[in-house]
Amino acid sequence: MKQEFKIISDFIEKNTRVLDVGCGDGTLMEYLKTNKKIDIRGIEISKKNSQKCVSKGLIVIEGDAEKDLTQFPDSSFDFVILSQTLQAFLNPEIVIQELLRVGKKAIVTVPNFGFWKVRLHLLIKGTMPITKNLPDEWYNTPNLHMCTIKDFYNFCHDRGIKLDKALALHNEKISSINEMNLNIKNLSAELGIFLIER
């Protein structure tokens, strides 16, 4: 199980209602359902991944979160998860608003484009970097909006979105992000994990 998923699981209390947005093949959903005994549903744009989820006995809607989140009533979930998907949306700001409308809290993870190896690769080679968290070439990447840990932290701060928890992940090591160490974490972490609420 990926360290990122373990952290997400730790954020979620037992016996809660959870929506996994962009749930992929359902790996995280399956883990949460088995280990936390929660009522979990997913929304996934890929037909193939949706079918994989259903074959695992998971409840998944095949749909585009950018359009289909509007169908869910206010506060219909305790937690809404968006794992490494924010940067693939046309309008991330509207998606965040919808997450915080549909869920009482949202867990958002972002691959950090500010990570030092990404910066160095771009500086030295002059090409878009390929890493574990950013595995695609520039021409076939689903990423539309490159985002850093600092970008997302400031985005929340500027909009009055409450950051309950902000964690940096690098080589399976977890550390807290705060205003004092923001620049260091932005340079040294591969992934940012945020628990946010209105």
Long-range contacts (C-beta under 8 A, 24 or more apart in sequence): 1-31, 3-169, 3-172, 3-174, 4-83, 4-84, 4-109, 4-169, 4-191, 4-193, 5-31, 5-83, 7-167, 7-169, 7-174, 7-193, 8-32, 8-81, 8-83, 8-107, 8-109, 8-193, 9-35, 9-36, 11-79, 11-107, 11-165, 11-195, 12-36, 12-38, 12-78, 12-79, 12-107, 13-78, 14-38, 16-78, 16-79, 17-76, 17-77, 17-78, 17-79, 18-77, 18-78, 18-79, 18-80, 18-81, 19-43, 19-72, 19-76, 19-77, 19-79, 19-80, 19-81, 19-102, 19-103, 20-80, 20-81, 20-83, 21-65, 21-69, 21-80, 21-81, 21-82, 21-85, 21-95, 21-99, 22-65, 22-82, 22-83, 22-85, 22-88, 23-49, 23-53, 23-58, 23-60, 23-81, 24-49, 24-83, 25-49, 25-52, 25-53, 26-52, 26-53, 26-56, 26-58, 26-60, 28-81, 28-83, 29-53, 29-56, 29-58, 29-60, 30-56, 30-58, 33-58, 43-68, 43-69, 65-89, 65-95, 65-98, 66-90, 66-91, 66-94, 66-95, 69-95, 69-98, 69-99, 69-102, 70-98, 72-102, 73-102, 74-101, 74-102, 75-101, 75-102, 75-103, 75-104, 76-102, 76-103, 77-102, 77-103, 77-104, 78-103, 78-104, 78-105, 79-103, 79-104, 79-105, 79-106, 79-107, 80-105, 80-106, 80-107, 81-106, 81-107, 82-106, 82-107, 82-108, 82-109, 83-107, 83-109, 84-109, 84-110, 84-111, 84-133, 84-191, 86-110, 86-145, 86-147, 86-152, 87-111, 87-143, 87-144, 87-145, 87-146, 87-147, 88-142, 88-143, 88-144, 89-144, 89-145, 90-144, 92-145, 92-147, 93-155, 96-155, 96-161, 96-196, 100-161, 100-196, 100-197, 100-198, 104-197, 105-164, 105-195, 105-196, 105-197, 106-195, 106-196, 106-197, 107-193, 107-194, 107-195, 107-196, 108-152, 108-193, 108-194, 108-196, 109-191, 109-192, 109-193, 109-194, 110-147, 110-148, 110-149, 110-152, 110-191, 110-192, 110-194, 111-147, 111-190, 111-191, 112-147, 112-148, 112-149, 112-168, 112-186, 112-189, 112-190, 112-191, 112-192, 113-146, 113-147, 113-148, 114-148, 114-149, 114-150, 114-151, 114-186, 114-187, 115-187, 115-188, 115-189, 115-190, 116-187, 116-188, 119-187, 131-190, 132-190, 133-190, 133-191, 148-186, 149-177, 149-182, 149-185, 149-186, 149-189, 149-192, 150-182, 150-183, 150-186, 152-192, 152-194, 153-177, 153-182, 153-192, 153-194, 156-194, 156-196, 161-196, 161-197, 161-198, 162-196, 162-197, 162-198, 163-194, 163-195, 163-196, 164-195, 164-196, 164-197, 165-193, 165-194, 165-195, 166-192, 166-193, 166-194, 166-195, 167-192, 167-193, 167-194, 168-192, 168-193, 169-193
